[in-house]
Amino acid sequence: MLRSTPLGAFDASRNRLGVLRSLRNLGRLAKIGLTLARHDALFLFAGVPIVAFYLRCAGLFARRRGPPPARPGQRLAAALDELGPGFIKLGQLLSTRADLFGEEVAADLARLQDRLPAFSGAAAKAAIETEFGEPLDKLFAAFDETAVAAASIAQVHFARTSEGRDVAVKVLRPGVAQAFARDLDLFAWLAALIERLYAPARRLRPVEIVRTLAEVVSFEMDLRFEAAAASELAENFAGDASFRVPRIDWSRTGRGVLTLERIEGVRIDDRAGLIAAGHRIEDVLQKAAAAFFNQVFRDGFFHADMHPGNMFVDAAGAIVVVDFGIMGRLDRATRWYLADMLVGFLTGDYRRVAEVHFAAGYVPATRSIDAFTQACRAIGEPILGRPLQEISVARLLAQLFQVTEQFDMETQPQLLLLQKTMVLVEGVGRRLDPEINIWTMAEPLIRCWMRENRGPEARLRERLENAVAAVERLPQLVAGVEALVNDISRNGLLLHADSIASQADAQAQRAWLAVAPLYVAAAALVAIAAALLFR
């Protein structure tokens, strides 16, 4: 027989678990303090007095291993690299936060490489057989036990299917889920502690940053999600010969194994190799710019880890991307915000930039729009009038994020991911040709998209859509009135005939107000058509 547990015993058990968790994480935090102190990287927690004091105390026992690297970002990157995979992922996420640490530290963290020694080929084969419940030789005619790439979460082997197709097989690292769960628990505990003990840090949303990291890692832990992301990206570019995604072998893909077409090509940052293969650098940059622009603005779904190791140029000259564990999404409203904000900066309309931020709710309405306009001017004036090829959009966004503290603008994780991706894409462009800005190549696409989505016709179309939506809601409004009358009747309440007539008149007036914009829009369309016909 099951016995009920008193609520007090429940709370006591939960409290004991909370104490044990805190003790465990304090012990791990002491180890982190030792590592950070060895690398002279305790500045990471300088703004949180209590945590900084604890880490300094822990670091008193640390002995440095030779002279540390010169720059703070290099020291922090070395410490995170020593602390392991979860901290490497955290460092890569923090590399998007130039507003927290400055551009130099963010750039050093962005160079953190997610590389670990490979686990054995025998372990990879065993994991594949466990995943599919079949002997390896039934799935693959050949399997190379030597990994061609190894990271914190998975590693890749080349193989040939029983049908004779050359494929790349990605296999999750054994025990990786448990290791990341421990690290994520520590990050969540520490983020909550910082928010509780240090009020100024709440604007930076450390708990939200850890939640974003946990979401990214959870997607990477299930390779079916990565396969689905690759499939969606391929669907978005169907029929586009300039950009390609490897085909997924769904019959050999599961939670812990991803099998996809093996890619043959030249790394996109290998200038000499590209030229030797007969590719024009300008063509490669044009295709890369178009692919990135279409992902961000046309589709709102973009590859968010576009470093050179994930981008190749095949024999036909198409850009081919791999590794779809980190993807970004932007809804239509966010894409419009980005477009309006960038246009405002590039045209010197700083009031428009400020209004866009307030309209999107990114800056609280209690802040001064005039002061924010002035801050935007301070960012935009140095670039105004410069040729497009000399402008770094990624740097522009980074500088914009740096003014957020003064105006209580909350962190927008999706924009940070985009800014990080822009840094990678601009870096690829500079390595291939320092004289060409990749945004110059995308300018025709930008102008076309802006005309179709933010021009006068687009704004009129938006108003029409809103009017039609209002009309479509009328039946629901009428149904709601009928339901109200029926409910009142069932409960024995009577309405006077004059009251019913008065309510009907009020509903009719509201209905006319809902339909009126549609007539206004229609009249505007007629006027536009007449102007075009008789000009």
Secondary structure, 3 states (H helix, E strand, C coil): CCCCCCHHHHHHHHHHHHHHHHHHHHHHHHHHHHHHHHCCCHHHHCCCHHHHHHHHHHHCCCCCCCCCCCCHHHHHHHHHHHHCHHHHHHHHHHCCCHHHHCHHHHHHHHCCCCCCCCCCHHHHHHHHHHHHCCCHHHHEEEECCCCCEECCCEEEEEEEECCCCEEEEEEECCCHHHHHHHHHHHHHHHHHHHHHHCHHHHHHCHHHHHHHHHHHHHHHHCHHHHHHHHHHHHHHCCCCCCEECCCECHHHCCCCEEEEECCCCEECCCHHHHHHCCCCHHHHHHHHHHHHHHHHHHHCEEECCCCHHHEEECCCCCEEECCCCCEEECCHHHHHHHHHHHHHHHHCCHHHHHHHHHHHCCCCCCCCHHHHHHHHHHHHCCCCCCCHHHCCHHHHHHHHHHCCHHHCCCCCHHHHHHHHHHHHHHHHHHHHCCCCCHHHHHHHHHHHHHHHHHCHHHHHHHHHHHHHHHHHCHHHHHHHHHHHHHHHHHCCCCCCHHHHHHHHHHHHHHHHHHHHHHHHHHHHHHHHHHHHHHC
